[in-house]
Amino acid sequence: MAAGLLGTALGSAGGVLLALVLIYVINPAYFGWTIQPHWPWPALLQQAGLIMFAALAASIYPALRGSRVPAQELNREDL
């Protein structure tokens, strides 16, 4: 779950930075024009929610399997 949250945060930050560079640096330098940024918040929030749901769903099976093994039986080779 934390990996999904971290990935969503880093991906969002990277996407915003890339969009700003393209809008305010690349477009004026190479094309002579720029555009106004538009953030489709409902779609972005829906995608973030789906990413978090997928991370949660992917973590359920390993968590259940790991919770069945007593801590005394774990050693470094099992991890």
mmJSON file of the N, C-alpha and C atoms, coordinates in Angstrom:
{"data_MODEL":{"atom_site":{
"group_PDB":["ATOM","ATOM","ATOM","ATOM","ATOM","ATOM","ATOM","ATOM","ATOM","ATOM","ATOM","ATOM","ATOM","ATOM","ATOM","ATOM","ATOM","ATOM","ATOM","ATOM","ATOM","ATOM","ATOM","ATOM","ATOM","ATOM","ATOM","ATOM","ATOM","ATOM","ATOM","ATOM","ATOM","ATOM","ATOM","ATOM","ATOM","ATOM","ATOM","ATOM","ATOM","ATOM","ATOM","ATOM","ATOM","ATOM","ATOM","ATOM","ATOM","ATOM","ATOM","ATOM","ATOM","ATOM","ATOM","ATOM","ATOM","ATOM","ATOM","ATOM","ATOM","ATOM","ATOM","ATOM","ATOM","ATOM","ATOM","ATOM","ATOM","ATOM","ATOM","ATOM","ATOM","ATOM","ATOM","ATOM","ATOM","ATOM","ATOM","ATOM","ATOM","ATOM","ATOM","ATOM","ATOM","ATOM","ATOM","ATOM","ATOM","ATOM","ATOM","ATOM","ATOM","ATOM","ATOM","ATOM","ATOM","ATOM","ATOM","ATOM","ATOM","ATOM","ATOM","ATOM","ATOM","ATOM","ATOM","ATOM","ATOM","ATOM","ATOM","ATOM","ATOM","ATOM","ATOM","ATOM","ATOM","ATOM","ATOM","ATOM","ATOM","ATOM","ATOM","ATOM","ATOM","ATOM","ATOM","ATOM","ATOM","ATOM","ATOM","ATOM","ATOM","ATOM","ATOM","ATOM","ATOM","ATOM","ATOM","ATOM","ATOM","ATOM","ATOM","ATOM","ATOM","ATOM","ATOM","ATOM","ATOM","ATOM","ATOM","ATOM","ATOM","ATOM","ATOM","ATOM","ATOM","ATOM","ATOM","ATOM","ATOM","ATOM","ATOM","ATOM","ATOM","ATOM","ATOM","ATOM","ATOM","ATOM","ATOM","ATOM","ATOM","ATOM","ATOM","ATOM","ATOM","ATOM","ATOM","ATOM","ATOM","ATOM","ATOM","ATOM","ATOM","ATOM","ATOM","ATOM","ATOM","ATOM","ATOM","ATOM","ATOM","ATOM","ATOM","ATOM","ATOM","ATOM","ATOM","ATOM","ATOM","ATOM","ATOM","ATOM","ATOM","ATOM","ATOM","ATOM","ATOM","ATOM","ATOM","ATOM","ATOM","ATOM","ATOM","ATOM","ATOM","ATOM","ATOM","ATOM","ATOM","ATOM","ATOM","ATOM","ATOM","ATOM","ATOM","ATOM","ATOM","ATOM","ATOM","ATOM","ATOM","ATOM","ATOM","ATOM","ATOM"],
"id":[1,2,3,4,5,6,7,8,9,10,11,12,13,14,15,16,17,18,19,20,21,22,23,24,25,26,27,28,29,30,31,32,33,34,35,36,37,38,39,40,41,42,43,44,45,46,47,48,49,50,51,52,53,54,55,56,57,58,59,60,61,62,63,64,65,66,67,68,69,70,71,72,73,74,75,76,77,78,79,80,81,82,83,84,85,86,87,88,89,90,91,92,93,94,95,96,97,98,99,100,101,102,103,104,105,106,107,108,109,110,111,112,113,114,115,116,117,118,119,120,121,122,123,124,125,126,127,128,129,130,131,132,133,134,135,136,137,138,139,140,141,142,143,144,145,146,147,148,149,150,151,152,153,154,155,156,157,158,159,160,161,162,163,164,165,166,167,168,169,170,171,172,173,174,175,176,177,178,179,180,181,182,183,184,185,186,187,188,189,190,191,192,193,194,195,196,197,198,199,200,201,202,203,204,205,206,207,208,209,210,211,212,213,214,215,216,217,218,219,220,221,222,223,224,225,226,227,228,229,230,231,232,233,234,235,236,237],
"type_symbol":["N","C","C","N","C","C","N","C","C","N","C","C","N","C","C","N","C","C","N","C","C","N","C","C","N","C","C","N","C","C","N","C","C","N","C","C","N","C","C","N","C","C","N","C","C","N","C","C","N","C","C","N","C","C","N","C","C","N","C","C","N","C","C","N","C","C","N","C","C","N","C","C","N","C","C","N","C","C","N","C","C","N","C","C","N","C","C","N","C","C","N","C","C","N","C","C","N","C","C","N","C","C","N","C","C","N","C","C","N","C","C","N","C","C","N","C","C","N","C","C","N","C","C","N","C","C","N","C","C","N","C","C","N","C","C","N","C","C","N","C","C","N","C","C","N","C","C","N","C","C","N","C","C","N","C","C","N","C","C","N","C","C","N","C","C","N","C","C","N","C","C","N","C","C","N","C","C","N","C","C","N","C","C","N","C","C","N","C","C","N","C","C","N","C","C","N","C","C","N","C","C","N","C","C","N","C","C","N","C","C","N","C","C","N","C","C","N","C","C","N","C","C","N","C","C","N","C","C","N","C","C","N","C","C","N","C","C"],
"label_atom_id":["N","CA","C","N","CA","C","N","CA","C","N","CA","C","N","CA","C","N","CA","C","N","CA","C","N","CA","C","N","CA","C","N","CA","C","N","CA","C","N","CA","C","N","CA","C","N","CA","C","N","CA","C","N","CA","C","N","CA","C","N","CA","C","N","CA","C","N","CA","C","N","CA","C","N","CA","C","N","CA","C","N","CA","C","N","CA","C","N","CA","C","N","CA","C","N","CA","C","N","CA","C","N","CA","C","N","CA","C","N","CA","C","N","CA","C","N","CA","C","N","CA","C","N","CA","C","N","CA","C","N","CA","C","N","CA","C","N","CA","C","N","CA","C","N","CA","C","N","CA","C","N","CA","C","N","CA","C","N","CA","C","N","CA","C","N","CA","C","N","CA","C","N","CA","C","N","CA","C","N","CA","C","N","CA","C","N","CA","C","N","CA","C","N","CA","C","N","CA","C","N","CA","C","N","CA","C","N","CA","C","N","CA","C","N","CA","C","N","CA","C","N","CA","C","N","CA","C","N","CA","C","N","CA","C","N","CA","C","N","CA","C","N","CA","C","N","CA","C","N","CA","C","N","CA","C","N","CA","C","N","CA","C","N","CA","C","N","CA","C","N","CA","C","N","CA","C"],
"label_alt_id":[null,null,null,null,null,null,null,null,null,null,null,null,null,null,null,null,null,null,null,null,null,null,null,null,null,null,null,null,null,null,null,null,null,null,null,null,null,null,null,null,null,null,null,null,null,null,null,null,null,null,null,null,null,null,null,null,null,null,null,null,null,null,null,null,null,null,null,null,null,null,null,null,null,null,null,null,null,null,null,null,null,null,null,null,null,null,null,null,null,null,null,null,null,null,null,null,null,null,null,null,null,null,null,null,null,null,null,null,null,null,null,null,null,null,null,null,null,null,null,null,null,null,null,null,null,null,null,null,null,null,null,null,null,null,null,null,null,null,null,null,null,null,null,null,null,null,null,null,null,null,null,null,null,null,null,null,null,null,null,null,null,null,null,null,null,null,null,null,null,null,null,null,null,null,null,null,null,null,null,null,null,null,null,null,null,null,null,null,null,null,null,null,null,null,null,null,null,null,null,null,null,null,null,null,null,null,null,null,null,null,null,null,null,null,null,null,null,null,null,null,null,null,null,null,null,null,null,null,null,null,null,null,null,null,null,null,null],
"label_comp_id":["MET","MET","MET","ALA","ALA","ALA","ALA","ALA","ALA","GLY","GLY","GLY","LEU","LEU","LEU","LEU","LEU","LEU","GLY","GLY","GLY","THR","THR","THR","ALA","ALA","ALA","LEU","LEU","LEU","GLY","GLY","GLY","SER","SER","SER","ALA","ALA","ALA","GLY","GLY","GLY","GLY","GLY","GLY","VAL","VAL","VAL","LEU","LEU","LEU","LEU","LEU","LEU","ALA","ALA","ALA","LEU","LEU","LEU","VAL","VAL","VAL","LEU","LEU","LEU","ILE","ILE","ILE","TYR","TYR","TYR","VAL","VAL","VAL","ILE","ILE","ILE","ASN","ASN","ASN","PRO","PRO","PRO","ALA","ALA","ALA","TYR","TYR","TYR","PHE","PHE","PHE","GLY","GLY","GLY","TRP","TRP","TRP","THR","THR","THR","ILE","ILE","ILE","GLN","GLN","GLN","PRO","PRO","PRO","HIS","HIS","HIS","TRP","TRP","TRP","PRO","PRO","PRO","TRP","TRP","TRP","PRO","PRO","PRO","ALA","ALA","ALA","LEU","LEU","LEU","LEU","LEU","LEU","GLN","GLN","GLN","GLN","GLN","GLN","ALA","ALA","ALA","GLY","GLY","GLY","LEU","LEU","LEU","ILE","ILE","ILE","MET","MET","MET","PHE","PHE","PHE","ALA","ALA","ALA","ALA","ALA","ALA","LEU","LEU","LEU","ALA","ALA","ALA","ALA","ALA","ALA","SER","SER","SER","ILE","ILE","ILE","TYR","TYR","TYR","PRO","PRO","PRO","ALA","ALA","ALA","LEU","LEU","LEU","ARG","ARG","ARG","GLY","GLY","GLY","SER","SER","SER","ARG","ARG","ARG","VAL","VAL","VAL","PRO","PRO","PRO","ALA","ALA","ALA","GLN","GLN","GLN","GLU","GLU","GLU","LEU","LEU","LEU","ASN","ASN","ASN","ARG","ARG","ARG","GLU","GLU","GLU","ASP","ASP","ASP","LEU","LEU","LEU"],
"label_asym_id":["A","A","A","A","A","A","A","A","A","A","A","A","A","A","A","A","A","A","A","A","A","A","A","A","A","A","A","A","A","A","A","A","A","A","A","A","A","A","A","A","A","A","A","A","A","A","A","A","A","A","A","A","A","A","A","A","A","A","A","A","A","A","A","A","A","A","A","A","A","A","A","A","A","A","A","A","A","A","A","A","A","A","A","A","A","A","A","A","A","A","A","A","A","A","A","A","A","A","A","A","A","A","A","A","A","A","A","A","A","A","A","A","A","A","A","A","A","A","A","A","A","A","A","A","A","A","A","A","A","A","A","A","A","A","A","A","A","A","A","A","A","A","A","A","A","A","A","A","A","A","A","A","A","A","A","A","A","A","A","A","A","A","A","A","A","A","A","A","A","A","A","A","A","A","A","A","A","A","A","A","A","A","A","A","A","A","A","A","A","A","A","A","A","A","A","A","A","A","A","A","A","A","A","A","A","A","A","A","A","A","A","A","A","A","A","A","A","A","A","A","A","A","A","A","A","A","A","A","A","A","A","A","A","A","A","A","A"],
"label_entity_id":["1","1","1","1","1","1","1","1","1","1","1","1","1","1","1","1","1","1","1","1","1","1","1","1","1","1","1","1","1","1","1","1","1","1","1","1","1","1","1","1","1","1","1","1","1","1","1","1","1","1","1","1","1","1","1","1","1","1","1","1","1","1","1","1","1","1","1","1","1","1","1","1","1","1","1","1","1","1","1","1","1","1","1","1","1","1","1","1","1","1","1","1","1","1","1","1","1","1","1","1","1","1","1","1","1","1","1","1","1","1","1","1","1","1","1","1","1","1","1","1","1","1","1","1","1","1","1","1","1","1","1","1","1","1","1","1","1","1","1","1","1","1","1","1","1","1","1","1","1","1","1","1","1","1","1","1","1","1","1","1","1","1","1","1","1","1","1","1","1","1","1","1","1","1","1","1","1","1","1","1","1","1","1","1","1","1","1","1","1","1","1","1","1","1","1","1","1","1","1","1","1","1","1","1","1","1","1","1","1","1","1","1","1","1","1","1","1","1","1","1","1","1","1","1","1","1","1","1","1","1","1","1","1","1","1","1","1"],
"label_seq_id":[1,1,1,2,2,2,3,3,3,4,4,4,5,5,5,6,6,6,7,7,7,8,8,8,9,9,9,10,10,10,11,11,11,12,12,12,13,13,13,14,14,14,15,15,15,16,16,16,17,17,17,18,18,18,19,19,19,20,20,20,21,21,21,22,22,22,23,23,23,24,24,24,25,25,25,26,26,26,27,27,27,28,28,28,29,29,29,30,30,30,31,31,31,32,32,32,33,33,33,34,34,34,35,35,35,36,36,36,37,37,37,38,38,38,39,39,39,40,40,40,41,41,41,42,42,42,43,43,43,44,44,44,45,45,45,46,46,46,47,47,47,48,48,48,49,49,49,50,50,50,51,51,51,52,52,52,53,53,53,54,54,54,55,55,55,56,56,56,57,57,57,58,58,58,59,59,59,60,60,60,61,61,61,62,62,62,63,63,63,64,64,64,65,65,65,66,66,66,67,67,67,68,68,68,69,69,69,70,70,70,71,71,71,72,72,72,73,73,73,74,74,74,75,75,75,76,76,76,77,77,77,78,78,78,79,79,79],
"pdbx_PDB_ins_code":[null,null,null,null,null,null,null,null,null,null,null,null,null,null,null,null,null,null,null,null,null,null,null,null,null,null,null,null,null,null,null,null,null,null,null,null,null,null,null,null,null,null,null,null,null,null,null,null,null,null,null,null,null,null,null,null,null,null,null,null,null,null,null,null,null,null,null,null,null,null,null,null,null,null,null,null,null,null,null,null,null,null,null,null,null,null,null,null,null,null,null,null,null,null,null,null,null,null,null,null,null,null,null,null,null,null,null,null,null,null,null,null,null,null,null,null,null,null,null,null,null,null,null,null,null,null,null,null,null,null,null,null,null,null,null,null,null,null,null,null,null,null,null,null,null,null,null,null,null,null,null,null,null,null,null,null,null,null,null,null,null,null,null,null,null,null,null,null,null,null,null,null,null,null,null,null,null,null,null,null,null,null,null,null,null,null,null,null,null,null,null,null,null,null,null,null,null,null,null,null,null,null,null,null,null,null,null,null,null,null,null,null,null,null,null,null,null,null,null,null,null,null,null,null,null,null,null,null,null,null,null,null,null,null,null,null,null],
"Cartn_x":[0.826,0.0,0.87,1.928,2.826,3.536,3.86,4.505,3.561,2.298,1.318,1.171,1.161,1.062,2.307,3.474,4.719,4.805,4.449,4.466,3.497,2.318,1.339,1.843,2.423,2.936,4.101,5.057,6.206,5.8,4.902,4.425,3.647,2.843,2.1,3.033,4.0,4.955,5.775,6.237,7.0,6.16,4.915,4.027,3.739,3.515,3.268,4.506,5.674,6.907,7.163,6.951,7.129,6.142,4.904,3.902,4.289,4.769,5.156,6.353,7.307,8.463,8.009,7.146,6.664,5.855,5.001,4.133,4.914,5.79,6.418,7.837,8.465,9.833,9.9,9.478,9.637,8.737,7.455,6.533,6.928,7.191,7.595,8.926,9.877,11.191,11.144,10.407,10.426,9.256,8.122,6.947,6.501,6.955,6.574,5.212,4.638,3.343,3.305,2.31,2.116,0.621,0.293,-1.103,-1.314,-2.546,-2.879,-3.071,-2.484,-2.677,-4.123,-4.575,-5.91,-5.746,-6.159,-6.017,-7.378,-7.593,-8.878,-8.945,-9.279,-9.225,-10.045,-11.275,-12.02,-11.311,-10.78,-10.082,-8.792,-8.07,-6.823,-7.085,-8.112,-8.452,-8.951,-9.686,-10.158,-8.975,-8.02,-6.85,-6.03,-5.856,-5.125,-5.851,-7.162,-7.938,-7.812,-7.816,-7.654,-6.257,-5.254,-3.89,-3.814,-4.41,-4.38,-5.181,-6.298,-7.078,-6.263,-5.566,-4.741,-3.606,-2.993,-1.919,-2.464,-3.627,-4.242,-4.598,-5.191,-5.566,-4.33,-3.244,-2.029,-1.338,-1.615,-0.945,-1.708,-2.933,-3.746,-3.198,-2.938,-2.471,-1.124,-0.101,1.155,0.997,0.135,-0.07,-0.744,-1.742,-2.409,-1.466,-0.699,0.248,1.339,1.828,2.858,2.336,1.062,0.514,0.29,0.305,0.103,1.373,2.525,3.802,4.185,4.403,4.833,6.211,6.407,7.643,8.865,8.713,9.848,10.367,9.532,9.94,10.619,10.583,11.186,12.692,13.401,14.832,15.169,16.409,16.793,16.598,16.733,16.563,15.102,14.161,12.758,12.293,13.012,12.574,12.9],
"Cartn_y":[-1.187,0.0,1.25,1.23,2.391,2.57,1.466,1.566,2.211,1.891,2.517,3.999,4.362,5.776,6.537,5.963,6.611,6.717,5.663,5.696,6.719,6.812,7.802,9.215,9.455,10.794,11.173,10.268,10.568,10.69,9.838,9.92,11.197,11.616,12.863,14.063,14.075,15.19,15.234,14.091,14.041,14.451,14.025,14.396,15.882,16.475,17.919,18.688,18.274,18.966,18.841,17.675,17.479,18.33,18.388,19.208,20.682,21.154,22.562,22.885,21.982,22.205,22.245,21.319,21.317,22.567,22.987,24.134,25.44,25.643,26.956,27.057,25.959,26.013,25.516,24.282,23.665,24.317,24.449,25.02,26.434,27.369,28.703,28.696,27.878,27.888,27.298,26.233,25.547,25.899,26.265,26.517,27.965,28.718,30.122,30.35,29.378,29.526,28.683,28.919,28.139,27.89,27.076,26.787,27.006,27.13,27.254,25.855,25.6,24.26,24.049,22.856,22.442,21.129,21.092,19.893,19.235,18.078,17.366,16.618,17.346,16.795,15.529,15.444,14.19,12.97,13.103,11.97,11.641,12.661,12.427,11.741,12.171,11.544,10.112,9.883,8.53,7.608,8.072,7.251,6.976,7.981,7.776,6.76,6.84,5.872,4.459,4.327,2.999,2.434,3.284,2.837,2.354,3.094,2.688,1.405,1.251,0.019,-1.17,-0.995,-2.072,-2.422,-1.413,-1.682,-2.44,-2.055,-2.748,-4.184,-4.369,-5.718,-6.599,-6.019,-6.805,-7.147,-6.402,-6.661,-7.633,-7.94,-8.79,-10.217,-10.837,-12.229,-12.387,-11.573,-11.724,-11.473,-10.536,-10.258,-11.437,-12.016,-13.175,-14.37,-14.581,-15.7,-15.496,-14.286,-14.002,-14.067,-13.752,-13.786,-15.207,-16.189,-17.579,-18.243,-17.654,-18.242,-17.668,-18.512,-18.008,-17.331,-16.296,-15.521,-16.359,-17.372,-18.198,-19.043,-19.314,-20.148,-19.366,-18.059,-17.257,-17.169,-17.271,-16.983,-16.187,-15.804,-14.925,-15.557,-16.854,-17.51,-17.511,-17.432,-17.419,-16.057,-15.012,-13.659,-13.314],
"Cartn_z":[0.0,0.0,0.0,0.798,0.85,-0.481,-1.153,-2.461,-3.471,-3.415,-4.3,-4.036,-2.759,-2.386,-2.823,-2.577,-2.981,-4.505,-5.208,-6.667,-7.233,-6.65,-7.101,-6.864,-5.696,-5.387,-6.296,-6.458,-7.315,-8.786,-9.235,-10.611,-10.882,-9.919,-10.078,-10.111,-9.2,-9.171,-10.457,-10.911,-12.155,-13.355,-13.397,-14.498,-14.541,-13.36,-13.309,-13.739,-13.259,-13.657,-15.158,-15.713,-17.148,-17.945,-17.497,-18.182,-18.146,-16.999,-16.889,-17.774,-17.847,-18.729,-20.184,-20.57,-21.953,-22.279,-21.361,-21.617,-21.645,-20.659,-20.498,-21.052,-21.412,-21.933,-23.37,-23.6,-24.914,-25.964,-25.677,-26.667,-27.089,-26.169,-26.634,-27.389,-26.972,-27.609,-29.016,-29.218,-30.498,-31.414,-30.843,-31.657,-31.615,-30.634,-30.527,-29.919,-29.291,-28.646,-27.38,-26.563,-25.347,-25.154,-24.21,-23.898,-22.414,-22.024,-20.609,-20.034,-18.875,-18.295,-17.839,-18.016,-17.572,-16.824,-15.585,-14.758,-14.614,-15.209,-15.089,-13.752,-12.701,-11.343,-11.152,-11.649,-11.425,-12.016,-13.222,-13.851,-13.107,-12.67,-11.936,-10.599,-9.896,-8.615,-8.814,-9.894,-10.183,-10.466,-11.239,-11.543,-10.29,-9.444,-8.19,-7.305,-7.267,-6.498,-7.042,-8.355,-8.951,-8.689,-8.712,-8.405,-6.961,-6.047,-4.642,-4.425,-5.126,-5.025,-5.536,-6.653,-7.197,-6.242,-5.615,-4.656,-3.446,-2.978,-1.847,-2.222,-3.396,-3.84,-4.015,-4.519,-4.723,-3.407,-2.348,-1.076,-0.178,-0.504,0.375,0.446,-0.705,-0.704,0.018,-0.271,0.472,1.975,2.339,3.763,4.458,3.82,4.416,4.514,3.469,3.481,4.531,4.643,5.636,7.06,7.258,8.613,9.124,8.256,8.678,9.182,8.904,9.317,10.682,11.68,12.988,12.872,13.637,13.56,13.919,14.773,15.166,14.003,13.017,11.898,10.77,10.843,9.783,9.973,8.895,8.915,7.66,7.509,6.413,5.045,4.924,3.638,3.178,4.109,3.747,3.266,3.597,3.243,1.854],
"occupancy":[1.0,1.0,1.0,1.0,1.0,1.0,1.0,1.0,1.0,1.0,1.0,1.0,1.0,1.0,1.0,1.0,1.0,1.0,1.0,1.0,1.0,1.0,1.0,1.0,1.0,1.0,1.0,1.0,1.0,1.0,1.0,1.0,1.0,1.0,1.0,1.0,1.0,1.0,1.0,1.0,1.0,1.0,1.0,1.0,1.0,1.0,1.0,1.0,1.0,1.0,1.0,1.0,1.0,1.0,1.0,1.0,1.0,1.0,1.0,1.0,1.0,1.0,1.0,1.0,1.0,1.0,1.0,1.0,1.0,1.0,1.0,1.0,1.0,1.0,1.0,1.0,1.0,1.0,1.0,1.0,1.0,1.0,1.0,1.0,1.0,1.0,1.0,1.0,1.0,1.0,1.0,1.0,1.0,1.0,1.0,1.0,1.0,1.0,1.0,1.0,1.0,1.0,1.0,1.0,1.0,1.0,1.0,1.0,1.0,1.0,1.0,1.0,1.0,1.0,1.0,1.0,1.0,1.0,1.0,1.0,1.0,1.0,1.0,1.0,1.0,1.0,1.0,1.0,1.0,1.0,1.0,1.0,1.0,1.0,1.0,1.0,1.0,1.0,1.0,1.0,1.0,1.0,1.0,1.0,1.0,1.0,1.0,1.0,1.0,1.0,1.0,1.0,1.0,1.0,1.0,1.0,1.0,1.0,1.0,1.0,1.0,1.0,1.0,1.0,1.0,1.0,1.0,1.0,1.0,1.0,1.0,1.0,1.0,1.0,1.0,1.0,1.0,1.0,1.0,1.0,1.0,1.0,1.0,1.0,1.0,1.0,1.0,1.0,1.0,1.0,1.0,1.0,1.0,1.0,1.0,1.0,1.0,1.0,1.0,1.0,1.0,1.0,1.0,1.0,1.0,1.0,1.0,1.0,1.0,1.0,1.0,1.0,1.0,1.0,1.0,1.0,1.0,1.0,1.0,1.0,1.0,1.0,1.0,1.0,1.0,1.0,1.0,1.0,1.0,1.0,1.0,1.0,1.0,1.0,1.0,1.0,1.0],
"B_iso_or_equiv":[0.0,0.0,0.0,0.0,0.0,0.0,0.0,0.0,0.0,0.0,0.0,0.0,0.0,0.0,0.0,0.0,0.0,0.0,0.0,0.0,0.0,0.0,0.0,0.0,0.0,0.0,0.0,0.0,0.0,0.0,0.0,0.0,0.0,0.0,0.0,0.0,0.0,0.0,0.0,0.0,0.0,0.0,0.0,0.0,0.0,0.0,0.0,0.0,0.0,0.0,0.0,0.0,0.0,0.0,0.0,0.0,0.0,0.0,0.0,0.0,0.0,0.0,0.0,0.0,0.0,0.0,0.0,0.0,0.0,0.0,0.0,0.0,0.0,0.0,0.0,0.0,0.0,0.0,0.0,0.0,0.0,0.0,0.0,0.0,0.0,0.0,0.0,0.0,0.0,0.0,0.0,0.0,0.0,0.0,0.0,0.0,0.0,0.0,0.0,0.0,0.0,0.0,0.0,0.0,0.0,0.0,0.0,0.0,0.0,0.0,0.0,0.0,0.0,0.0,0.0,0.0,0.0,0.0,0.0,0.0,0.0,0.0,0.0,0.0,0.0,0.0,0.0,0.0,0.0,0.0,0.0,0.0,0.0,0.0,0.0,0.0,0.0,0.0,0.0,0.0,0.0,0.0,0.0,0.0,0.0,0.0,0.0,0.0,0.0,0.0,0.0,0.0,0.0,0.0,0.0,0.0,0.0,0.0,0.0,0.0,0.0,0.0,0.0,0.0,0.0,0.0,0.0,0.0,0.0,0.0,0.0,0.0,0.0,0.0,0.0,0.0,0.0,0.0,0.0,0.0,0.0,0.0,0.0,0.0,0.0,0.0,0.0,0.0,0.0,0.0,0.0,0.0,0.0,0.0,0.0,0.0,0.0,0.0,0.0,0.0,0.0,0.0,0.0,0.0,0.0,0.0,0.0,0.0,0.0,0.0,0.0,0.0,0.0,0.0,0.0,0.0,0.0,0.0,0.0,0.0,0.0,0.0,0.0,0.0,0.0,0.0,0.0,0.0,0.0,0.0,0.0,0.0,0.0,0.0,0.0,0.0,0.0],
"pdbx_formal_charge":[null,null,null,null,null,null,null,null,null,null,null,null,null,null,null,null,null,null,null,null,null,null,null,null,null,null,null,null,null,null,null,null,null,null,null,null,null,null,null,null,null,null,null,null,null,null,null,null,null,null,null,null,null,null,null,null,null,null,null,null,null,null,null,null,null,null,null,null,null,null,null,null,null,null,null,null,null,null,null,null,null,null,null,null,null,null,null,null,null,null,null,null,null,null,null,null,null,null,null,null,null,null,null,null,null,null,null,null,null,null,null,null,null,null,null,null,null,null,null,null,null,null,null,null,null,null,null,null,null,null,null,null,null,null,null,null,null,null,null,null,null,null,null,null,null,null,null,null,null,null,null,null,null,null,null,null,null,null,null,null,null,null,null,null,null,null,null,null,null,null,null,null,null,null,null,null,null,null,null,null,null,null,null,null,null,null,null,null,null,null,null,null,null,null,null,null,null,null,null,null,null,null,null,null,null,null,null,null,null,null,null,null,null,null,null,null,null,null,null,null,null,null,null,null,null,null,null,null,null,null,null,null,null,null,null,null,null],
"auth_seq_id":[1,1,1,2,2,2,3,3,3,4,4,4,5,5,5,6,6,6,7,7,7,8,8,8,9,9,9,10,10,10,11,11,11,12,12,12,13,13,13,14,14,14,15,15,15,16,16,16,17,17,17,18,18,18,19,19,19,20,20,20,21,21,21,22,22,22,23,23,23,24,24,24,25,25,25,26,26,26,27,27,27,28,28,28,29,29,29,30,30,30,31,31,31,32,32,32,33,33,33,34,34,34,35,35,35,36,36,36,37,37,37,38,38,38,39,39,39,40,40,40,41,41,41,42,42,42,43,43,43,44,44,44,45,45,45,46,46,46,47,47,47,48,48,48,49,49,49,50,50,50,51,51,51,52,52,52,53,53,53,54,54,54,55,55,55,56,56,56,57,57,57,58,58,58,59,59,59,60,60,60,61,61,61,62,62,62,63,63,63,64,64,64,65,65,65,66,66,66,67,67,67,68,68,68,69,69,69,70,70,70,71,71,71,72,72,72,73,73,73,74,74,74,75,75,75,76,76,76,77,77,77,78,78,78,79,79,79],
"auth_comp_id":["MET","MET","MET","ALA","ALA","ALA","ALA","ALA","ALA","GLY","GLY","GLY","LEU","LEU","LEU","LEU","LEU","LEU","GLY","GLY","GLY","THR","THR","THR","ALA","ALA","ALA","LEU","LEU","LEU","GLY","GLY","GLY","SER","SER","SER","ALA","ALA","ALA","GLY","GLY","GLY","GLY","GLY","GLY","VAL","VAL","VAL","LEU","LEU","LEU","LEU","LEU","LEU","ALA","ALA","ALA","LEU","LEU","LEU","VAL","VAL","VAL","LEU","LEU","LEU","ILE","ILE","ILE","TYR","TYR","TYR","VAL","VAL","VAL","ILE","ILE","ILE","ASN","ASN","ASN","PRO","PRO","PRO","ALA","ALA","ALA","TYR","TYR","TYR","PHE","PHE","PHE","GLY","GLY","GLY","TRP","TRP","TRP","THR","THR","THR","ILE","ILE","ILE","GLN","GLN","GLN","PRO","PRO","PRO","HIS","HIS","HIS","TRP","TRP","TRP","PRO","PRO","PRO","TRP","TRP","TRP","PRO","PRO","PRO","ALA","ALA","ALA","LEU","LEU","LEU","LEU","LEU","LEU","GLN","GLN","GLN","GLN","GLN","GLN","ALA","ALA","ALA","GLY","GLY","GLY","LEU","LEU","LEU","ILE","ILE","ILE","MET","MET","MET","PHE","PHE","PHE","ALA","ALA","ALA","ALA","ALA","ALA","LEU","LEU","LEU","ALA","ALA","ALA","ALA","ALA","ALA","SER","SER","SER","ILE","ILE","ILE","TYR","TYR","TYR","PRO","PRO","PRO","ALA","ALA","ALA","LEU","LEU","LEU","ARG","ARG","ARG","GLY","GLY","GLY","SER","SER","SER","ARG","ARG","ARG","VAL","VAL","VAL","PRO","PRO","PRO","ALA","ALA","ALA","GLN","GLN","GLN","GLU","GLU","GLU","LEU","LEU","LEU","ASN","ASN","ASN","ARG","ARG","ARG","GLU","GLU","GLU","ASP","ASP","ASP","LEU","LEU","LEU"],
"auth_asym_id":["A","A","A","A","A","A","A","A","A","A","A","A","A","A","A","A","A","A","A","A","A","A","A","A","A","A","A","A","A","A","A","A","A","A","A","A","A","A","A","A","A","A","A","A","A","A","A","A","A","A","A","A","A","A","A","A","A","A","A","A","A","A","A","A","A","A","A","A","A","A","A","A","A","A","A","A","A","A","A","A","A","A","A","A","A","A","A","A","A","A","A","A","A","A","A","A","A","A","A","A","A","A","A","A","A","A","A","A","A","A","A","A","A","A","A","A","A","A","A","A","A","A","A","A","A","A","A","A","A","A","A","A","A","A","A","A","A","A","A","A","A","A","A","A","A","A","A","A","A","A","A","A","A","A","A","A","A","A","A","A","A","A","A","A","A","A","A","A","A","A","A","A","A","A","A","A","A","A","A","A","A","A","A","A","A","A","A","A","A","A","A","A","A","A","A","A","A","A","A","A","A","A","A","A","A","A","A","A","A","A","A","A","A","A","A","A","A","A","A","A","A","A","A","A","A","A","A","A","A","A","A","A","A","A","A","A","A"],
"auth_atom_id":["N","CA","C","N","CA","C","N","CA","C","N","CA","C","N","CA","C","N","CA","C","N","CA","C","N","CA","C","N","CA","C","N","CA","C","N","CA","C","N","CA","C","N","CA","C","N","CA","C","N","CA","C","N","CA","C","N","CA","C","N","CA","C","N","CA","C","N","CA","C","N","CA","C","N","CA","C","N","CA","C","N","CA","C","N","CA","C","N","CA","C","N","CA","C","N","CA","C","N","CA","C","N","CA","C","N","CA","C","N","CA","C","N","CA","C","N","CA","C","N","CA","C","N","CA","C","N","CA","C","N","CA","C","N","CA","C","N","CA","C","N","CA","C","N","CA","C","N","CA","C","N","CA","C","N","CA","C","N","CA","C","N","CA","C","N","CA","C","N","CA","C","N","CA","C","N","CA","C","N","CA","C","N","CA","C","N","CA","C","N","CA","C","N","CA","C","N","CA","C","N","CA","C","N","CA","C","N","CA","C","N","CA","C","N","CA","C","N","CA","C","N","CA","C","N","CA","C","N","CA","C","N","CA","C","N","CA","C","N","CA","C","N","CA","C","N","CA","C","N","CA","C","N","CA","C","N","CA","C","N","CA","C","N","CA","C","N","CA","C","N","CA","C","N","CA","C"],
"pdbx_PDB_model_num":[1,1,1,1,1,1,1,1,1,1,1,1,1,1,1,1,1,1,1,1,1,1,1,1,1,1,1,1,1,1,1,1,1,1,1,1,1,1,1,1,1,1,1,1,1,1,1,1,1,1,1,1,1,1,1,1,1,1,1,1,1,1,1,1,1,1,1,1,1,1,1,1,1,1,1,1,1,1,1,1,1,1,1,1,1,1,1,1,1,1,1,1,1,1,1,1,1,1,1,1,1,1,1,1,1,1,1,1,1,1,1,1,1,1,1,1,1,1,1,1,1,1,1,1,1,1,1,1,1,1,1,1,1,1,1,1,1,1,1,1,1,1,1,1,1,1,1,1,1,1,1,1,1,1,1,1,1,1,1,1,1,1,1,1,1,1,1,1,1,1,1,1,1,1,1,1,1,1,1,1,1,1,1,1,1,1,1,1,1,1,1,1,1,1,1,1,1,1,1,1,1,1,1,1,1,1,1,1,1,1,1,1,1,1,1,1,1,1,1,1,1,1,1,1,1,1,1,1,1,1,1,1,1,1,1,1,1]
}}}
